[in-house]
Amino acid sequence: MTLDGLPVITASEMRHIEEAAYALGESDEQFMENAGAGIALLLEKELITPRTSHEICLLIGKGNNGGDAFVAGAHLLEKGFKVTAYQLTPLDQCSPLSQKMGERFKKAGGICQLFQETTRLPEKGVIVDGLLGTGFKGKVEGEMAHLITLANEAECPIYAIDIPSGLNGDTGETEGAVIKADTTFFLGLPKFGFFQGQGWEYVGELKLVDFGLPSALIEKLQPTAHLISEEGAKKWLPKIKRTRHKYEAGYVVALAGQPGMPGAAILSCLAALRAGAGIVRLFHREGTDLSSAPYELIREVLDFSDLSPLFEELTRAKALLIGPGMGRDKLAGEALHTLLTQCKVPVVIDADALFNLKSDDLPTNAILTPHSGEMKRLLNEI
């Protein structure tokens, strides 16, 4: 199932969608059954036979993520797998729905163990993380932190249910112990925390589990972001005519690079070429070593006190890139101001150009690409 186009949402948005679904008559128990069955199906496809050689370890928290894990475990027991649940709290202290699914798991032949300091996880098999959900915020400590550390140190693949435990579902922030998953089976819709902060370092491969959210509720969403994959991104690129020439493919002018800082200029221009530009011309400061640049890249030395050669090329160009490694000195700042106030083509502003950027410089057809540190400075200055 393709993930392209799925809305990316916050934990609270997911909670509101589920509440709206319950108002329409949907059942939280049925949702849990669907989620657990979907997780079991994906795990079954992941694991190599013979099944008896794979012990599946469920890490069970007291919330409904633990219930999802119990349901998945019950289904996997029916398929011939050996499944053991490691609980942080006794079953009677778990959520009511998780208690019900835990009893079902035990009746299906599942083994339940209460986690203790001396507990050791099996050396072979897989680990299913059902400790915490997407609504968790804060720092994991104590026994749960110890269990997460054991799981991360085990030489076993880890599959997280909905989100790696300990990861903030909205920000991707991490405090204390966090599950480092090989795969995350996210439920319904992807969460912002997967892609922000440290999230991408912990989620591993993302796989969707459709647990039955009404499509009408998803269609009503007004998300601020959508998921797009590498394959999906290709659909946004224009179709290439066999007869096109380089100027039809797009002409990009770049102002980047100075002595000692050629790398960012080369990489950004290479990115433009790989994105499909037919011609890329790099204006750079004198003395910039471009010996490692691709031969397709046109290079031209530019004196920042005379921008006329660059403006001449902009009459034919389709886009301007400015900033990577261009420098932060007074001349660079003046050149940036002149270009942004007179440039008529779309412009990508990056790196050093962001340092000199002023609010009155910013054209409407600009794209800014700051990292977190640059963004903090921009928010204070613009």
C-alpha positions in Angstrom: 0.0 0.0 0.0 1.4 3.4 -1.0 2.0 6.0 1.7 2.1 8.9 -0.7 -0.4 11.6 0.0 -1.3 10.5 3.6 -1.9 13.4 5.9 0.7 13.9 8.6 -1.0 14.7 11.9 -0.4 15.4 15.6 -1.3 13.1 18.4 -4.2 15.3 19.5 -5.6 15.3 15.9 -5.5 11.5 15.9 -7.4 11.5 19.2 -10.1 13.8 17.8 -10.5 11.6 14.7 -11.0 8.6 16.8 -13.5 10.4 19.0 -15.4 11.4 15.9 -15.4 7.8 14.8 -16.8 6.6 18.1 -19.6 9.2 17.7 -20.4 7.6 14.4 -20.8 4.2 16.1 -17.3 2.8 15.7 -16.0 0.7 18.5 -12.6 1.1 20.2 -12.5 -2.7 20.8 -13.0 -3.3 17.0 -10.3 -0.7 16.2 -7.9 -2.6 18.6 -8.8 -5.9 17.0 -8.2 -4.5 13.5 -4.9 -2.9 14.6 -3.6 -6.1 16.2 -4.7 -8.3 13.3 -3.0 -5.9 10.9 0.2 -5.9 12.9 0.2 -9.7 13.1 -0.2 -10.0 9.4 2.7 -7.7 8.7 4.9 -9.5 11.2 4.0 -12.9 9.7 5.2 -11.6 6.3 8.4 -10.3 7.8 9.4 -13.5 9.7 11.2 -16.4 8.0 10.1 -19.9 8.6 10.4 -22.2 10.5 8.1 -20.3 12.8 9.1 -22.2 15.9 12.6 -20.7 15.7 11.3 -17.2 16.1 10.3 -16.2 19.7 8.2 -13.1 19.6 8.6 -10.9 22.7 5.9 -8.4 23.4 6.8 -5.4 25.5 3.5 -4.5 27.2 2.7 -1.1 28.8 -0.4 -0.4 30.8 -2.2 1.5 28.0 -4.0 0.5 24.8 -0.7 0.1 22.9 -0.2 -2.9 25.1 -3.7 -4.1 24.1 -2.8 -3.8 20.4 0.3 -6.0 21.2 -1.8 -8.6 23.0 -4.2 -8.9 20.0 -1.3 -9.2 17.6 0.2 -11.9 19.9 -3.0 -13.9 20.0 -3.2 -13.9 16.2 0.5 -15.0 15.9 -0.1 -17.8 18.4 -2.8 -19.1 16.1 -0.3 -19.1 13.3 2.2 -21.3 15.2 4.6 -18.7 16.6 5.9 -18.8 20.2 4.9 -15.5 21.9 5.8 -14.2 25.3 4.6 -11.0 26.8 6.8 -9.0 29.2 4.5 -6.7 31.3 5.7 -3.7 33.3 2.6 -3.8 35.4 0.2 -6.6 36.4 -2.7 -7.1 34.0 -5.3 -5.8 36.5 -3.5 -2.4 36.4 -3.7 -2.0 32.7 -6.4 -0.2 30.7 -9.7 -2.1 30.7 -9.5 -2.9 27.0 -5.9 -4.1 27.4 -6.9 -6.3 30.3 -9.5 -8.0 28.1 -7.1 -8.6 25.3 -4.5 -9.8 27.8 -6.9 -12.5 29.0 -7.6 -13.5 25.4 -3.9 -13.7 24.8 -3.4 -16.1 27.7 -6.3 -18.3 26.7 -4.7 -18.6 23.3 -1.6 -20.0 25.0 0.5 -16.9 25.4 3.0 -16.6 28.2 3.0 -13.6 30.4 5.9 -12.5 32.6 6.1 -9.5 34.9 9.2 -7.6 34.1 11.8 -7.5 36.9 15.4 -6.1 37.2 16.7 -9.6 36.6 14.6 -10.3 33.5 16.6 -11.1 30.4 15.1 -11.0 26.9 15.7 -13.9 24.5 18.8 -13.7 22.3 16.9 -14.8 19.2 13.6 -13.8 17.8 11.9 -10.4 17.4 10.7 -7.7 19.8 7.3 -5.9 19.5 7.2 -2.6 21.3 3.8 -1.9 22.8 4.9 0.2 25.8 3.8 3.7 25.0 1.7 5.5 22.4 1.9 8.7 20.4 0.4 10.8 23.2 3.4 10.3 25.4 5.4 13.4 26.4 8.2 13.5 28.8 11.1 11.3 29.9 11.1 7.6 30.3 12.8 6.5 33.5 12.9 3.6 36.0 11.9 0.0 35.0 10.6 1.1 31.6 13.9 2.8 30.7 15.7 -0.4 31.8 13.4 -2.6 29.6 13.9 -0.3 26.6 17.7 -0.4 27.1 17.6 -4.2 27.2 15.5 -4.2 24.0 17.9 -1.9 22.2 20.9 -3.9 23.2 19.3 -7.2 22.1 20.4 -8.5 18.7 16.8 -8.8 17.6 14.7 -6.7 15.1 12.4 -4.3 16.9 8.9 -3.6 15.6 7.2 -0.6 17.2 3.5 -0.3 17.4 2.4 3.1 16.2 5.5 4.9 17.5 8.8 3.9 19.2 8.2 4.2 22.9 9.7 7.3 24.5 9.5 9.3 21.2 7.4 12.5 21.3 4.7 11.9 18.7 4.4 15.6 17.8 8.0 17.0 18.0 10.3 14.0 17.6 12.0 15.0 20.8 13.7 12.4 22.9 14.3 12.4 26.7 15.7 9.4 28.5 15.4 5.9 26.9 13.7 5.5 23.5 13.1 2.4 21.5 15.2 2.3 18.4 12.9 0.5 16.0 13.8 -1.3 12.8 10.2 -0.9 11.7 7.3 1.1 12.9 3.8 -0.1 12.2 2.0 3.2 12.4 -1.8 3.1 12.9 -4.0 5.0 10.5 -1.9 8.1 9.8 1.7 9.1 10.2 2.6 11.5 13.0 4.8 14.6 12.9 7.2 13.2 15.4 8.4 10.6 12.9 9.9 13.3 10.7 10.9 16.0 13.2 13.6 16.3 15.8 15.3 12.9 16.3 12.3 11.0 15.1 13.7 9.7 11.9 16.6 8.1 13.8 14.2 5.9 15.8 11.3 5.0 13.6 13.1 2.8 11.1 11.0 1.7 8.1 7.4 2.9 8.2 4.6 0.6 7.4 0.9 1.4 7.5 -1.7 -0.5 9.5 -5.2 0.4 8.5 -7.4 -0.2 11.5 -10.6 1.0 10.0 -10.8 4.8 10.4 -13.8 6.0 8.3 -12.4 7.5 5.1 -14.9 10.4 5.3 -13.2 11.6 8.5 -9.8 11.5 6.9 -11.1 13.4 3.9 -12.4 16.2 6.1 -9.0 16.8 7.6 -7.2 20.0 6.8 -3.6 18.9 7.4 -0.6 21.1 7.2 1.6 18.4 5.7 1.3 15.2 3.6 3.6 12.3 3.3 5.6 11.9 0.1 8.1 9.2 -0.8 11.0 9.2 -3.2 8.9 7.5 -5.8 6.0 9.8 -5.2 8.3 12.9 -5.6 9.1 11.8 -9.1 5.5 12.4 -10.1 6.0 16.1 -9.4 8.7 16.3 -12.0 7.7 17.5 -15.4 7.5 14.9 -18.2 10.5 15.1 -20.5 10.0 15.5 -24.2 12.5 13.6 -26.3 13.0 16.6 -28.5 13.7 19.1 -25.7 16.9 21.1 -25.5 18.8 22.2 -22.4 17.1 25.6 -22.0 13.6 24.0 -22.2 14.6 21.7 -19.4 15.3 24.7 -17.2 18.2 27.1 -16.7 19.4 27.5 -13.1 21.8 30.3 -12.0 23.6 29.8 -8.7 25.6 32.3 -6.6 27.6 30.2 -4.2 31.1 29.2 -3.2 34.2 31.0 -2.0 37.8 29.9 -1.3 37.9 27.1 1.2 34.1 26.5 0.9 33.4 24.9 -2.5 31.5 21.8 -1.3 28.1 23.3 -0.6 28.2 25.1 -4.0 29.1 21.9 -5.8 26.5 19.8 -4.0 23.6 22.3 -4.5 24.4 22.7 -8.2 24.6 18.9 -8.6 21.2 18.7 -6.9 19.8 21.1 -9.5 21.2 19.0 -12.3 19.8 15.8 -10.9 16.4 17.4 -10.4 16.3 17.8 -14.2 17.8 21.2 -14.9 19.2 21.3 -18.4 21.9 23.8 -17.6 23.3 25.1 -14.3 25.7 28.1 -14.2 27.6 28.7 -11.0 28.9 32.2 -10.2 31.5 31.9 -7.6 34.2 34.0 -5.9 37.7 34.0 -7.3 39.9 31.3 -6.0 37.2 28.8 -5.3 38.5 25.3 -6.0 35.9 23.5 -8.2 38.1 20.7 -9.4 35.7 18.1 -8.0 32.6 19.7 -9.6 30.9 17.7 -12.4 32.0 18.7 -15.9 28.4 19.6 -16.9 28.5 22.5 -14.5 29.3 25.9 -16.0 31.5 28.0 -13.8 32.1 31.7 -13.8 34.1 33.9 -11.4 32.0 36.9 -10.2 33.2 40.1 -8.6 30.6 40.9 -6.0 31.1 44.6 -6.7 29.8 44.1 -10.3 26.8 41.8 -10.6 26.0 42.7 -14.2 27.2 39.3 -15.6 24.8 37.5 -13.2 21.9 39.8 -14.1 22.5 39.2 -17.8 22.1 35.4 -17.2 19.0 35.9 -15.1 17.2 37.3 -18.1 17.2 33.7 -19.5 17.2 31.7 -16.3 14.2 30.0 -14.7 15.4 30.1 -11.1 18.2 31.4 -8.9 20.0 29.7 -6.0 21.9 31.9 -3.7 23.9 31.3 -0.5 25.8 28.0 -0.1 29.3 28.9 0.8 29.1 32.4 -0.6 30.4 34.1 2.5 28.9 36.4 5.2 31.0 39.5 4.7 29.7 43.0 3.8 30.1 42.5 0.0 28.1 39.3 0.2 25.3 41.0 2.1 25.2 43.9 -0.4 25.1 41.4 -3.3 22.3 39.5 -1.7 20.2 42.7 -1.1 20.7 43.8 -4.7 19.7 40.4 -6.1 16.7 39.9 -4.0 15.3 43.4 -4.6 15.7 43.1 -8.4 15.4 39.4 -9.2 12.3 38.4 -11.1 12.7 34.6 -11.1 11.9 32.2 -8.2 14.8 32.1 -5.8 16.1 29.5 -3.3 17.8 31.2 -0.4 20.1 28.9 1.7 23.0 28.9 4.1 25.2 32.1 4.1 22.4 34.0 2.4 20.1 33.4 5.3 22.7 35.0 7.6 22.5 38.3 5.7 18.7 38.1 5.0 16.6 41.0 6.1 12.8 41.2 6.2 12.6 43.8 3.5 14.8 41.7 1.2 12.4 38.8 1.0 10.6 38.4 -2.3 7.3 36.6 -2.6 8.7 34.0 -5.0 11.4 32.8 -2.5 12.0 29.5 -0.9 14.0 29.4 2.3 15.9 26.3 3.4 17.2 26.9 6.9 18.3 24.2 9.3 17.1 24.5 12.9 19.8 26.9 14.1 19.3 29.2 11.1 15.5 29.1 11.6 15.9 30.3 15.2 18.0 33.3 14.1 15.5 34.1 11.3 12.5 34.1 13.7 14.3 36.6 15.9 15.4 38.9 13.1 12.7 38.9 10.5 
